[in-house]
Amino acid sequence: MATKADVARIIAQKSIKDAAYRSELISNPKAMLERELGFKLDPEAKVSVLECDTDTLLIPIPKVSSDALSEQELDAVVGGVKCSTTTGCVFCWCM
């Protein structure tokens, strides 16, 4: 089974050899990827093409969600509730 890197390499090689393929890949990357894979992607999926030279290193990183938990919310999820009082409370071991 081909990996993502294999598919990307195949598509990149085709785009170098075939100007029409390259043009269509740039204008409609999702359709081209679906054609290469042989199946439809999720309608919500986004596919982008970035032209760059071989000296460019691309590092894809996930987009940070605006609904991410705050540090306090994360602490509450992984380590219990932090008490803001100096005398302690009945809900945690803050003393």
C-alpha positions as CSV (number, residue, x, y, z in Angstrom):
1,M,0.0,0.0,0.0
2,A,1.3,3.4,-0.9
3,T,2.1,5.9,1.8
4,K,1.2,9.6,1.7
5,A,4.8,10.3,0.8
6,D,4.6,7.8,-2.1
7,V,1.5,9.4,-3.5
8,A,3.0,12.9,-3.1
9,R,6.2,11.8,-4.9
10,I,4.2,10.2,-7.8
11,I,2.1,13.3,-8.2
12,A,5.2,15.6,-8.0
13,Q,7.0,13.5,-10.7
14,K,4.0,13.6,-13.0
15,S,3.6,17.3,-12.5
16,I,7.3,17.8,-13.6
17,K,6.8,15.8,-16.8
18,D,3.3,16.9,-17.9
19,A,2.4,20.6,-18.1
20,A,-1.3,19.9,-18.5
21,Y,-1.3,17.6,-15.4
22,R,0.5,20.3,-13.5
23,S,-1.9,23.0,-14.5
24,E,-4.9,20.9,-13.5
25,L,-3.2,19.9,-10.3
26,I,-2.8,23.6,-9.3
27,S,-6.3,24.6,-10.4
28,N,-8.1,21.6,-8.9
29,P,-5.9,19.7,-6.5
30,K,-8.7,17.7,-4.7
31,A,-10.1,16.3,-8.0
32,M,-6.6,15.3,-9.1
33,L,-5.8,13.6,-5.8
34,E,-9.1,11.8,-5.9
35,R,-8.3,10.6,-9.4
36,E,-4.8,9.4,-8.3
37,L,-6.2,7.6,-5.3
38,G,-9.2,6.1,-7.1
39,F,-11.8,7.2,-4.6
40,K,-13.6,10.4,-3.4
41,L,-12.3,12.2,-0.4
42,D,-14.5,13.5,2.4
43,P,-16.4,16.5,1.2
44,E,-14.9,18.5,4.1
45,A,-11.3,17.6,3.2
46,K,-9.2,20.4,1.8
47,V,-6.3,19.8,-0.6
48,S,-3.7,22.4,-1.3
49,V,-0.8,22.5,-3.7
50,L,2.3,24.7,-3.1
51,E,4.8,25.3,-5.8
52,C,8.3,25.6,-4.5
53,D,11.9,24.8,-5.4
54,T,13.8,21.7,-4.3
55,D,15.7,23.7,-1.7
56,T,12.5,24.4,0.3
57,L,11.7,22.2,3.2
58,L,7.9,22.1,4.0
59,I,6.8,21.3,7.5
60,P,3.1,20.9,7.8
61,I,1.7,21.6,11.3
62,P,-1.9,21.3,12.5
63,K,-3.9,24.4,12.7
64,V,-4.6,25.5,16.3
65,S,-8.3,25.5,17.0
66,S,-9.9,28.6,18.4
67,D,-11.9,26.4,20.7
68,A,-8.8,25.0,22.4
69,L,-8.8,24.6,26.1
70,S,-7.1,27.2,28.3
71,E,-4.2,26.3,30.6
72,Q,-6.6,26.3,33.5
73,E,-9.1,24.1,31.7
74,L,-6.3,21.7,30.8
75,D,-5.1,21.5,34.4
76,A,-8.6,20.7,35.5
77,V,-8.9,17.9,33.0
78,V,-5.5,16.3,33.7
79,G,-4.7,17.2,37.2
80,G,-7.9,18.0,39.1
81,V,-9.3,21.4,40.1
82,K,-6.9,24.0,41.3
83,C,-8.2,25.9,44.3
84,S,-7.8,29.7,44.2
85,T,-8.2,30.0,48.0
86,T,-5.4,29.9,50.6
87,T,-7.4,27.9,53.1
88,G,-8.3,25.0,50.9
89,C,-11.7,23.6,49.9
90,V,-13.7,20.4,50.0
91,F,-13.3,19.7,46.3
92,C,-9.5,19.2,46.0
93,W,-6.3,18.6,47.9
94,C,-5.0,22.1,47.7
95,M,-3.8,22.4,51.2
